[in-house]
Amino acid sequence: MRQIVLDTETTGLDPKQGHRIIEVAAIEMDGRKVSDRTFHRYLNPEREIDEGAAAVHGLTLERLQNEAKFAEIAPALLEFIAGAELIIHNAPFDIGFLNAELTLAGLPTLKNPVIDTLKVAKELHPGKKNNLNALCDRYQIDNSHRTLHGALLDTELLAEVYLGMTRGQESLLGEDVSEADGVQFNTAGEAIHLNVRVLAATDKELALHEAQMNDIDKASKGACVWKRLATVES
């Protein structure tokens, strides 16, 4: 199945309060690699943009006045994502806005299977920050150019994050790996198994560890439990 990484920017937080989409971006993943097929549009929301939202993405109504309206680009967007599995961070937010816009345009709502990368990240890293910036840091993805949120940039970063989350220690854009490598997910974004790779410590690391245990043992006057356990195991 084709995979599409998708993101939106909006005038506010709730489509039920009349908020609209002002930017939508989608990029295709082909064989776990980002292809050169993208869809990106700025949109005229026909309403004011909340101050808080503008502070996040930097878009203003004045900037968007001459852009197309959602109904005008909806057929092209639906064609681009047709039959694809959607990869979205905090999917209920974006899907809620997209379905609200499609309803306003008199079009059917989305039926695509969806992977919510926020849900996946919470399963992999419980109790930690799992926003896009935090995940970029965790998976060593350069996001220094992300001074503001932007749908196209965020889809590019999310694609790399998704690859990082689902292929363990392999390089993010390297060779394909088998389904046995890393974490696998069903279409609900739920982890179904995890193969953990064990990396043996080097001689240098073992020596540093031994020195640290000796220091602790000395400072605790022989009460270092780890050192006693290591002696028993050896």
C-alpha positions as CSV (number, residue, x, y, z in Angstrom):
1,M,0.0,0.0,0.0
2,R,1.2,3.5,-0.8
3,Q,2.0,5.7,2.2
4,I,1.4,9.5,2.4
5,V,2.8,11.7,5.1
6,L,0.3,14.5,5.7
7,D,0.1,17.7,7.7
8,T,-2.1,20.8,7.9
9,E,-1.9,24.3,9.4
10,T,-5.1,26.0,10.6
11,T,-6.7,29.2,11.8
12,G,-7.2,27.7,15.2
13,L,-7.8,24.6,17.2
14,D,-11.4,23.5,16.5
15,P,-13.2,23.1,13.2
16,K,-16.5,23.0,15.2
17,Q,-15.9,26.7,16.0
18,G,-15.5,27.5,12.4
19,H,-11.7,27.3,12.1
20,R,-10.3,26.4,8.7
21,I,-7.3,24.8,7.0
22,I,-4.8,27.4,5.7
23,E,-2.0,25.0,4.5
24,V,-2.0,21.3,3.5
25,A,1.0,19.3,2.5
26,A,1.4,15.6,1.6
27,I,4.5,13.7,0.5
28,E,4.6,10.2,-0.9
29,M,6.7,7.3,0.6
30,D,7.7,4.7,-1.9
31,G,9.3,1.5,-0.5
32,R,10.2,3.3,2.8
33,K,11.9,6.1,1.0
34,V,10.6,9.6,0.3
35,S,9.6,9.9,-3.3
36,D,9.6,13.1,-5.4
37,R,5.8,13.3,-5.5
38,T,4.4,16.0,-3.2
39,F,1.2,18.0,-2.8
40,H,1.3,21.4,-1.2
41,R,-1.1,24.3,-1.1
42,Y,-1.7,27.4,0.8
43,L,-5.4,28.3,1.3
44,N,-7.6,31.3,1.8
45,P,-9.6,30.4,5.0
46,E,-12.1,33.3,4.4
47,R,-11.9,34.2,8.1
48,E,-9.5,35.7,10.6
49,I,-6.6,33.6,12.0
50,D,-6.3,33.3,15.8
51,E,-3.3,35.1,17.3
52,G,-2.1,31.9,19.0
53,A,-2.2,30.0,15.7
54,A,-0.4,32.8,13.8
55,A,2.4,32.7,16.4
56,V,2.9,29.0,15.6
57,H,2.9,29.1,11.8
58,G,3.5,32.8,11.0
59,L,0.7,32.9,8.3
60,T,-1.7,35.8,8.1
61,L,-5.0,36.4,6.4
62,E,-3.4,39.2,4.3
63,R,-0.7,36.7,3.1
64,L,-3.5,34.1,2.1
65,Q,-6.0,36.4,0.5
66,N,-5.2,35.4,-3.1
67,E,-4.8,31.7,-2.5
68,A,-7.3,29.1,-3.5
69,K,-10.1,28.0,-1.3
70,F,-10.2,24.4,0.0
71,A,-13.1,23.3,-2.1
72,E,-11.1,24.3,-5.2
73,I,-8.1,22.1,-4.4
74,A,-10.0,19.2,-2.7
75,P,-10.4,17.0,-5.8
76,A,-6.6,17.2,-6.5
77,L,-5.8,16.4,-2.8
78,L,-8.2,13.4,-2.8
79,E,-6.7,12.1,-6.0
80,F,-3.2,12.4,-4.6
81,I,-4.0,10.4,-1.4
82,A,-6.5,8.0,-3.0
83,G,-5.8,4.4,-1.8
84,A,-2.9,5.4,0.4
85,E,-2.2,4.9,4.1
86,L,-1.9,8.2,5.8
87,I,0.9,8.9,8.3
88,I,0.0,11.9,10.5
89,H,1.3,13.2,13.8
90,N,-1.7,13.7,16.2
91,A,-4.0,12.3,13.4
92,P,-7.4,13.2,15.1
93,F,-6.6,16.9,14.7
94,D,-5.7,16.9,11.0
95,I,-8.4,14.3,10.1
96,G,-11.0,16.3,12.0
97,F,-10.1,19.4,10.0
98,L,-9.9,17.6,6.7
99,N,-13.3,16.0,7.2
100,A,-14.9,19.3,8.2
101,E,-13.5,20.9,5.1
102,L,-14.7,18.1,2.8
103,T,-18.1,18.2,4.4
104,L,-18.3,22.0,3.7
105,A,-17.3,21.3,0.1
106,G,-20.0,18.6,-0.3
107,L,-17.5,15.8,-0.6
108,P,-17.2,12.4,1.1
109,T,-15.1,12.3,4.3
110,L,-11.8,10.3,4.4
111,K,-11.8,6.5,4.6
112,N,-8.0,6.0,4.3
113,P,-6.3,3.9,6.9
114,V,-4.2,6.1,9.2
115,I,-1.1,5.7,11.3
116,D,-0.9,8.2,14.1
117,T,2.8,8.7,14.8
118,L,2.0,10.5,18.1
119,K,0.3,7.3,19.3
120,V,3.2,5.2,18.1
121,A,5.7,7.6,19.8
122,K,3.9,7.4,23.1
123,E,4.0,3.6,23.0
124,L,7.7,3.6,22.3
125,H,8.7,6.5,24.6
126,P,6.1,6.6,27.5
127,G,6.4,9.5,29.8
128,K,8.6,11.5,27.5
129,K,7.9,14.5,25.2
130,N,6.7,13.2,21.8
131,N,6.1,16.4,19.8
132,L,7.9,16.7,16.5
133,N,10.8,18.7,17.8
134,A,11.4,16.2,20.6
135,L,11.3,13.3,18.2
136,C,13.7,15.0,15.8
137,D,16.2,15.3,18.7
138,R,15.6,11.7,19.8
139,Y,16.3,10.3,16.3
140,Q,19.1,12.8,15.4
141,I,17.2,14.5,12.6
142,D,18.3,18.1,11.9
143,N,15.4,20.4,12.5
144,S,17.4,23.6,13.1
145,H,15.6,25.3,10.1
146,R,12.2,24.8,11.8
147,T,11.8,28.2,13.4
148,L,8.0,28.1,12.7
149,H,5.6,25.3,12.0
150,G,4.9,24.7,8.3
151,A,3.0,21.8,6.7
152,L,5.5,21.0,4.0
153,L,8.6,21.1,6.3
154,D,6.8,19.2,9.0
155,T,5.8,16.3,6.6
156,E,9.5,16.1,5.5
157,L,10.6,15.9,9.1
158,L,7.8,13.5,10.1
159,A,8.7,11.1,7.3
160,E,12.3,10.8,8.7
161,V,10.9,10.4,12.2
162,Y,8.5,7.7,11.1
163,L,11.4,5.8,9.4
164,G,13.5,6.2,12.5
165,M,10.7,4.9,14.8
166,T,10.0,1.8,12.6
167,R,13.4,0.6,11.6
168,G,15.4,0.6,14.8
169,Q,19.1,1.5,14.5
170,E,19.2,1.5,10.7
171,S,20.1,4.8,9.0
172,L,16.9,6.8,8.3
173,L,17.2,6.9,4.5
174,G,19.4,3.8,3.9
175,E,18.7,0.4,2.5
176,D,15.4,-1.4,3.0
177,V,15.1,-3.7,5.9
178,S,13.0,-6.8,6.4
179,E,9.8,-6.8,8.4
180,A,11.7,-8.6,11.2
181,D,13.8,-5.5,11.9
182,G,12.7,-2.8,14.3
183,V,9.2,-2.1,15.4
184,Q,6.2,-3.0,13.3
185,F,2.8,-1.4,13.5
186,N,-0.7,-2.1,12.4
187,T,-2.8,0.5,10.6
188,A,-4.0,1.9,13.9
189,G,-0.5,2.8,14.8
190,E,-0.2,0.1,17.5
191,A,3.1,-1.6,18.1
192,I,2.7,-5.4,17.4
193,H,6.2,-6.5,18.2
194,L,9.7,-5.2,19.0
195,N,13.0,-6.9,18.2
196,V,15.6,-5.4,20.5
197,R,19.2,-5.4,19.2
198,V,21.9,-5.9,21.8
199,L,25.2,-4.1,21.3
200,A,28.1,-5.6,23.3
201,A,30.2,-3.1,25.3
202,T,33.7,-2.4,24.0
203,D,36.8,-3.2,26.0
204,K,37.2,0.5,26.7
205,E,33.6,0.8,27.9
206,L,34.0,-2.2,30.1
207,A,37.2,-0.7,31.7
208,L,35.4,2.6,32.3
209,H,32.5,0.8,33.9
210,E,34.9,-1.2,36.2
211,A,36.6,2.0,37.2
212,Q,33.3,3.6,38.0
213,M,32.2,0.6,40.1
214,N,35.5,0.7,42.0
215,D,35.0,4.4,42.8
216,I,31.5,3.8,44.0
217,D,32.6,0.8,46.1
218,K,35.4,2.8,47.7
219,A,33.1,5.8,48.5
220,S,30.5,3.5,50.0
221,K,33.1,1.5,52.0
222,G,32.4,-1.8,50.2
223,A,28.6,-1.4,49.9
224,C,28.5,-1.3,46.1
225,V,25.8,-3.9,45.2
226,W,26.6,-3.8,41.5
227,K,30.2,-4.7,42.2
228,R,29.2,-7.6,44.5
229,L,26.8,-8.9,41.9
230,A,29.4,-8.7,39.1
231,T,31.8,-10.7,41.3
232,V,29.1,-13.4,41.9
233,E,28.3,-13.6,38.2
234,S,31.9,-13.9,37.2
